[in-house]
């Protein structure tokens, strides 16, 4: 409730200082929610409908949505949660296939079989996954990205004994927009409909589980440790900063997000190290902090 009141007060301050145009005259529809008529003598900055929406948005994420939330949002059975986390399970053992080219050269491809699941009973989840691996050999560090190699993918399906039509989603499929959907560019100058950009992302229906594969090319044969990081399973972080610190540059953005790490080791001696097995050690969540640039220009001012 404190957050809801804070949001309403913030909106009021924006109006007072001229950053948001003033509300319409009493008797008109509320400028902000456009869903309720302002009654005579009523404070236009304390629209009950706006307070309800603000309260629903700023509530902390519950394990299951509250039943009374559905009354607030028309057209939607349940509002979106501010936080989400997809279920993630995986095979501990990494697989390997070998592909020979026309010259007889053999390339090794390692793969991780995993499953992601939308554990929510009501909400559809969109997601963007990024799977990378990191290995070391002494002070040397190596990075590998989940890739799409058709020959390696087909060989993996054979290894797993999958029949035609058996689900095994590669990063190529997980990066493809759903059939029938298109990306929509932001309408920056549209002040009437306030349309925003829409990105056609992969979706998981409530309770749906998908079987996936991450493919990596040629882990270093002399590596000692391997760390596979899965980003995009949640928009949550382990730690929340106690206060907001404005960036020095208005285009700078600091992103803190929880990333799942899968740790492996390759014990053995210095001789024929590449043939030693890769053993699963543990999995853990860590916070990853990175900085990005936001270069979207503001709305140009009219003369």
Helices and strands as residue ranges (DSSP letters): H 2-16, G 44-46, H 48-58, G 67-71, E 87-90, E 95-100, E 106-117, E 125-127, E 130-137, E 140-145, H 150-160, H 171-174, E 202-204, E 209-217, E 225-231, E 252-265, G 273-275, E 279-293
